[in-house]
Amino acid sequence: MKQVTSMMAGVVLEVLVKAGDQVTDGQEVAILESMKMQLPVQSNQAGKVNAIKVNSGDFVNEGDAILDLE
């Protein structure tokens, strides 16, 4: 299973996709807030969103799964 992971620790402000959506390589899938900056999380591969692993307001560490792709 392919995963999109957080590139740094922060709070999930918004998830931009939902289960079943098709995403492309480089597409923004979530927005994190870290050190008072808003940072986009981009998919590193194309695929169909299988599961969203986080909700808005959740804290994530670097490397934590944001979503799973098929």
N, CA, C and O atoms as CSV, one atom per row, in Angstrom:
chain,resi,resn,atom,element,x,y,z
A,1,MET,N,N,0.838,-1.184,0.000
A,1,MET,CA,C,0.000,0.000,0.000
A,1,MET,C,C,0.882,1.247,0.000
A,1,MET,O,O,1.879,1.316,0.720
A,2,LYS,N,N,0.510,2.211,-0.802
A,2,LYS,CA,C,1.246,3.463,-0.878
A,2,LYS,C,C,0.672,4.454,0.130
A,2,LYS,O,O,-0.538,4.484,0.352
A,3,GLN,N,N,1.536,5.264,0.741
A,3,GLN,CA,C,1.098,6.260,1.704
A,3,GLN,C,C,1.667,7.621,1.373
A,3,GLN,O,O,2.772,7.737,0.843
A,4,VAL,N,N,0.892,8.657,1.693
A,4,VAL,CA,C,1.389,10.030,1.682
A,4,VAL,C,C,1.656,10.368,3.137
A,4,VAL,O,O,0.774,10.212,3.982
A,5,THR,N,N,2.870,10.831,3.442
A,5,THR,CA,C,3.264,11.082,4.826
A,5,THR,C,C,3.575,12.557,5.059
A,5,THR,O,O,3.814,13.319,4.122
A,6,SER,N,N,3.563,12.931,6.325
A,6,SER,CA,C,3.887,14.291,6.727
A,6,SER,C,C,5.386,14.531,6.575
A,6,SER,O,O,6.196,13.674,6.929
A,7,MET,N,N,5.749,15.692,6.050
A,7,MET,CA,C,7.157,16.007,5.870
A,7,MET,C,C,7.772,16.671,7.100
A,7,MET,O,O,8.989,16.838,7.178
A,8,MET,N,N,6.912,17.054,8.076
A,8,MET,CA,C,7.388,17.626,9.333
A,8,MET,C,C,6.270,17.577,10.358
A,8,MET,O,O,5.116,17.332,10.008
A,9,ALA,N,N,6.598,17.805,11.609
A,9,ALA,CA,C,5.596,17.811,12.669
A,9,ALA,C,C,4.736,19.058,12.561
A,9,ALA,O,O,5.227,20.134,12.218
A,10,GLY,N,N,3.458,18.910,12.853
A,10,GLY,CA,C,2.550,20.044,12.822
A,10,GLY,C,C,1.113,19.622,13.040
A,10,GLY,O,O,0.826,18.452,13.290
A,11,VAL,N,N,0.218,20.582,12.942
A,11,VAL,CA,C,-1.213,20.354,13.119
A,11,VAL,C,C,-1.879,20.357,11.747
A,11,VAL,O,O,-1.614,21.234,10.925
A,12,VAL,N,N,-2.736,19.385,11.506
A,12,VAL,CA,C,-3.473,19.305,10.248
A,12,VAL,C,C,-4.545,20.397,10.264
A,12,VAL,O,O,-5.453,20.363,11.094
A,13,LEU,N,N,-4.440,21.361,9.352
A,13,LEU,CA,C,-5.447,22.410,9.254
A,13,LEU,C,C,-6.621,21.963,8.402
A,13,LEU,O,O,-7.777,22.241,8.720
A,14,GLU,N,N,-6.308,21.259,7.304
A,14,GLU,CA,C,-7.360,20.874,6.366
A,14,GLU,C,C,-6.902,19.685,5.535
A,14,GLU,O,O,-5.742,19.608,5.130
A,15,VAL,N,N,-7.816,18.767,5.286
A,15,VAL,CA,C,-7.586,17.673,4.350
A,15,VAL,C,C,-8.336,18.048,3.073
A,15,VAL,O,O,-9.539,18.305,3.110
A,16,LEU,N,N,-7.632,18.080,1.952
A,16,LEU,CA,C,-8.184,18.604,0.705
A,16,LEU,C,C,-8.810,17.544,-0.195
A,16,LEU,O,O,-9.389,17.881,-1.228
A,17,VAL,N,N,-8.703,16.276,0.176
A,17,VAL,CA,C,-9.255,15.185,-0.632
A,17,VAL,C,C,-10.114,14.302,0.265
A,17,VAL,O,O,-10.085,14.429,1.489
A,18,LYS,N,N,-10.878,13.407,-0.353
A,18,LYS,CA,C,-11.684,12.455,0.405
A,18,LYS,C,C,-11.477,11.068,-0.169
A,18,LYS,O,O,-10.959,10.917,-1.275
A,19,ALA,N,N,-11.879,10.060,0.580
A,19,ALA,CA,C,-11.742,8.679,0.127
A,19,ALA,C,C,-12.447,8.513,-1.217
A,19,ALA,O,O,-13.567,8.985,-1.410
A,20,GLY,N,N,-11.772,7.837,-2.134
A,20,GLY,CA,C,-12.309,7.611,-3.470
A,20,GLY,C,C,-11.814,8.590,-4.516
A,20,GLY,O,O,-11.946,8.333,-5.712
A,21,ASP,N,N,-11.244,9.711,-4.085
A,21,ASP,CA,C,-10.706,10.701,-5.033
A,21,ASP,C,C,-9.461,10.163,-5.726
A,21,ASP,O,O,-8.683,9.418,-5.130
A,22,GLN,N,N,-9.277,10.540,-6.982
A,22,GLN,CA,C,-8.037,10.275,-7.705
A,22,GLN,C,C,-7.095,11.450,-7.449
A,22,GLN,O,O,-7.518,12.603,-7.532
A,23,VAL,N,N,-5.844,11.180,-7.143
A,23,VAL,CA,C,-4.849,12.236,-6.977
A,23,VAL,C,C,-3.702,12.004,-7.948
A,23,VAL,O,O,-3.416,10.876,-8.351
A,24,THR,N,N,-3.061,13.094,-8.306
A,24,THR,CA,C,-1.922,13.030,-9.217
A,24,THR,C,C,-0.638,13.278,-8.439
A,24,THR,O,O,-0.669,13.803,-7.326
A,25,ASP,N,N,0.477,12.902,-9.022
A,25,ASP,CA,C,1.779,13.149,-8.416
A,25,ASP,C,C,1.964,14.656,-8.264
A,25,ASP,O,O,1.858,15.391,-9.246
A,26,GLY,N,N,2.238,15.125,-7.055
A,26,GLY,CA,C,2.455,16.543,-6.800
A,26,GLY,C,C,1.212,17.306,-6.377
A,26,GLY,O,O,1.301,18.490,-6.053
A,27,GLN,N,N,0.061,16.659,-6.374
A,27,GLN,CA,C,-1.187,17.323,-5.981
A,27,GLN,C,C,-1.199,17.578,-4.481
A,27,GLN,O,O,-0.792,16.720,-3.699
A,28,GLU,N,N,-1.669,18.772,-4.076
A,28,GLU,CA,C,-1.802,19.077,-2.656
A,28,GLU,C,C,-2.978,18.289,-2.088
A,28,GLU,O,O,-4.082,18.331,-2.630
A,29,VAL,N,N,-2.732,17.566,-0.987
A,29,VAL,CA,C,-3.772,16.728,-0.385
A,29,VAL,C,C,-4.157,17.188,1.026
A,29,VAL,O,O,-5.206,16.794,1.537
A,30,ALA,N,N,-3.321,18.012,1.657
A,30,ALA,CA,C,-3.608,18.505,3.002
A,30,ALA,C,C,-2.783,19.758,3.265
A,30,ALA,O,O,-1.811,20.043,2.565
A,31,ILE,N,N,-3.196,20.501,4.293
A,31,ILE,CA,C,-2.460,21.682,4.733
A,31,ILE,C,C,-2.087,21.476,6.195
A,31,ILE,O,O,-2.948,21.179,7.023
A,32,LEU,N,N,-0.792,21.637,6.515
A,32,LEU,CA,C,-0.289,21.556,7.885
A,32,LEU,C,C,0.087,22.944,8.370
A,32,LEU,O,O,0.465,23.810,7.581
A,33,GLU,N,N,-0.020,23.146,9.681
A,33,GLU,CA,C,0.518,24.357,10.292
A,33,GLU,C,C,1.663,23.934,11.193
A,33,GLU,O,O,1.502,23.099,12.082
A,34,SER,N,N,2.826,24.526,10.945
A,34,SER,CA,C,4.004,24.237,11.737
A,34,SER,C,C,4.797,25.525,11.881
A,34,SER,O,O,5.076,26.201,10.891
A,35,MET,N,N,5.159,25.862,13.099
A,35,MET,CA,C,5.923,27.087,13.375
A,35,MET,C,C,5.224,28.313,12.777
A,35,MET,O,O,5.876,29.203,12.230
A,36,LYS,N,N,3.890,28.350,12.888
A,36,LYS,CA,C,3.047,29.457,12.418
A,36,LYS,C,C,3.080,29.640,10.905
A,36,LYS,O,O,2.727,30.703,10.395
A,37,MET,N,N,3.505,28.599,10.190
A,37,MET,CA,C,3.481,28.619,8.724
A,37,MET,C,C,2.489,27.571,8.255
A,37,MET,O,O,2.361,26.506,8.860
A,38,GLN,N,N,1.785,27.881,7.170
A,38,GLN,CA,C,0.904,26.899,6.552
A,38,GLN,C,C,1.669,26.225,5.420
A,38,GLN,O,O,2.173,26.886,4.512
A,39,LEU,N,N,1.745,24.903,5.488
A,39,LEU,CA,C,2.547,24.139,4.538
A,39,LEU,C,C,1.685,23.109,3.824
A,39,LEU,O,O,0.994,22.329,4.479
A,40,PRO,N,N,1.710,23.090,2.493
A,40,PRO,CA,C,0.947,22.072,1.770
A,40,PRO,C,C,1.658,20.721,1.822
A,40,PRO,O,O,2.884,20.647,1.734
A,41,VAL,N,N,0.871,19.658,1.967
A,41,VAL,CA,C,1.374,18.291,1.861
A,41,VAL,C,C,0.986,17.805,0.475
A,41,VAL,O,O,-0.192,17.808,0.117
A,42,GLN,N,N,1.977,17.389,-0.304
A,42,GLN,CA,C,1.736,16.946,-1.673
A,42,GLN,C,C,1.885,15.440,-1.787
A,42,GLN,O,O,2.725,14.827,-1.129
A,43,SER,N,N,1.052,14.862,-2.637
A,43,SER,CA,C,1.180,13.439,-2.928
A,43,SER,C,C,2.469,13.222,-3.703
A,43,SER,O,O,2.802,14.005,-4.593
A,44,ASN,N,N,3.191,12.164,-3.370
A,44,ASN,CA,C,4.435,11.864,-4.089
A,44,ASN,C,C,4.216,10.823,-5.185
A,44,ASN,O,O,5.172,10.337,-5.790
A,45,GLN,N,N,2.947,10.487,-5.434
A,45,GLN,CA,C,2.606,9.533,-6.493
A,45,GLN,C,C,1.131,9.664,-6.830
A,45,GLN,O,O,0.357,10.232,-6.060
A,46,ALA,N,N,0.751,9.144,-7.968
A,46,ALA,CA,C,-0.647,9.154,-8.385
A,46,ALA,C,C,-1.350,7.928,-7.835
A,46,ALA,O,O,-0.721,6.897,-7.597
A,47,GLY,N,N,-2.642,8.039,-7.636
A,47,GLY,CA,C,-3.427,6.898,-7.190
A,47,GLY,C,C,-4.794,7.326,-6.695
A,47,GLY,O,O,-5.144,8.506,-6.725
A,48,LYS,N,N,-5.559,6.348,-6.239
A,48,LYS,CA,C,-6.888,6.574,-5.691
A,48,LYS,C,C,-6.790,6.578,-4.171
A,48,LYS,O,O,-6.172,5.689,-3.586
A,49,VAL,N,N,-7.399,7.577,-3.527
A,49,VAL,CA,C,-7.367,7.673,-2.064
A,49,VAL,C,C,-8.179,6.516,-1.490
A,49,VAL,O,O,-9.380,6.401,-1.736
A,50,ASN,N,N,-7.510,5.668,-0.728
A,50,ASN,CA,C,-8.144,4.512,-0.108
A,50,ASN,C,C,-8.666,4.855,1.282
A,50,ASN,O,O,-9.768,4.447,1.650
A,51,ALA,N,N,-7.875,5.608,2.063
A,51,ALA,CA,C,-8.275,5.960,3.433
A,51,ALA,C,C,-7.566,7.233,3.870
A,51,ALA,O,O,-6.393,7.446,3.564
A,52,ILE,N,N,-8.299,8.075,4.591
A,52,ILE,CA,C,-7.735,9.274,5.205
A,52,ILE,C,C,-7.356,8.887,6.634
A,52,ILE,O,O,-8.197,8.379,7.377
A,53,LYS,N,N,-6.115,9.117,7.022
A,53,LYS,CA,C,-5.611,8.693,8.331
A,53,LYS,C,C,-5.671,9.785,9.399
A,53,LYS,O,O,-5.434,9.503,10.573
A,54,VAL,N,N,-5.985,11.031,9.012
A,54,VAL,CA,C,-5.987,12.156,9.960
A,54,VAL,C,C,-7.258,12.976,9.787
A,54,VAL,O,O,-7.967,12.851,8.789
A,55,ASN,N,N,-7.527,13.810,10.773
A,55,ASN,CA,C,-8.634,14.768,10.727
A,55,ASN,C,C,-8.079,16.159,10.976
A,55,ASN,O,O,-6.974,16.308,11.498
A,56,SER,N,N,-8.837,17.170,10.607
A,56,SER,CA,C,-8.448,18.545,10.923
A,56,SER,C,C,-8.274,18.666,12.431
A,56,SER,O,O,-9.101,18.178,13.201
A,57,GLY,N,N,-7.194,19.319,12.847
A,57,GLY,CA,C,-6.905,19.503,14.260
A,57,GLY,C,C,-5.966,18.467,14.842
A,57,GLY,O,O,-5.448,18.658,15.942
A,58,ASP,N,N,-5.732,17.364,14.122
A,58,ASP,CA,C,-4.822,16.328,14.613
A,58,ASP,C,C,-3.369,16.808,14.542
A,58,ASP,O,O,-2.988,17.525,13.616
A,59,PHE,N,N,-2.566,16.404,15.527
A,59,PHE,CA,C,-1.124,16.654,15.485
A,59,PHE,C,C,-0.455,15.460,14.823
A,59,PHE,O,O,-0.762,14.312,15.143
A,60,VAL,N,N,0.457,15.730,13.902
A,60,VAL,CA,C,1.220,14.660,13.253
A,60,VAL,C,C,2.709,14.933,13.416
A,60,VAL,O,O,3.145,16.083,13.488
A,61,ASN,N,N,3.473,13.858,13.474
A,61,ASN,CA,C,4.932,13.948,13.496
A,61,ASN,C,C,5.469,13.726,12.088
A,61,ASN,O,O,4.749,13.247,11.212
A,62,GLU,N,N,6.715,14.072,11.876
A,62,GLU,CA,C,7.365,13.804,10.594
A,62,GLU,C,C,7.282,12.317,10.290
A,62,GLU,O,O,7.632,11.489,11.131
A,63,GLY,N,N,6.820,11.973,9.091
A,63,GLY,CA,C,6.731,10.584,8.672
A,63,GLY,C,C,5.408,9.913,8.964
A,63,GLY,O,O,5.176,8.796,8.502
A,64,ASP,N,N,4.520,10.566,9.727
A,64,ASP,CA,C,3.203,9.983,10.001
A,64,ASP,C,C,2.373,9.932,8.729
A,64,ASP,O,O,2.467,10.821,7.883
A,65,ALA,N,N,1.558,8.890,8.594
A,65,ALA,CA,C,0.706,8.727,7.412
A,65,ALA,C,C,-0.431,9.750,7.434
A,65,ALA,O,O,-1.104,9.931,8.449
A,66,ILE,N,N,-0.629,10.414,6.296
A,66,ILE,CA,C,-1.739,11.346,6.119
A,66,ILE,C,C,-2.892,10.594,5.439
A,66,ILE,O,O,-4.049,10.703,5.844
A,67,LEU,N,N,-2.546,9.830,4.395
A,67,LEU,CA,C,-3.550,9.036,3.696
A,67,LEU,C,C,-2.914,7.857,2.991
A,67,LEU,O,O,-1.709,7.831,2.739
A,68,ASP,N,N,-3.754,6.879,2.679
A,68,ASP,CA,C,-3.330,5.688,1.943
A,68,ASP,C,C,-3.848,5.782,0.512
A,68,ASP,O,O,-4.962,6.248,0.270
A,69,LEU,N,N,-3.023,5.330,-0.433
A,69,LEU,CA,C,-3.399,5.285,-1.842
A,69,LEU,C,C,-3.419,3.848,-2.326
A,69,LEU,O,O,-2.644,3.018,-1.852
A,70,GLU,N,N,-4.310,3.549,-3.274
A,70,GLU,CA,C,-4.332,2.242,-3.940
A,70,GLU,C,C,-3.470,2.327,-5.168
A,70,GLU,O,O,-3.333,1.344,-5.896
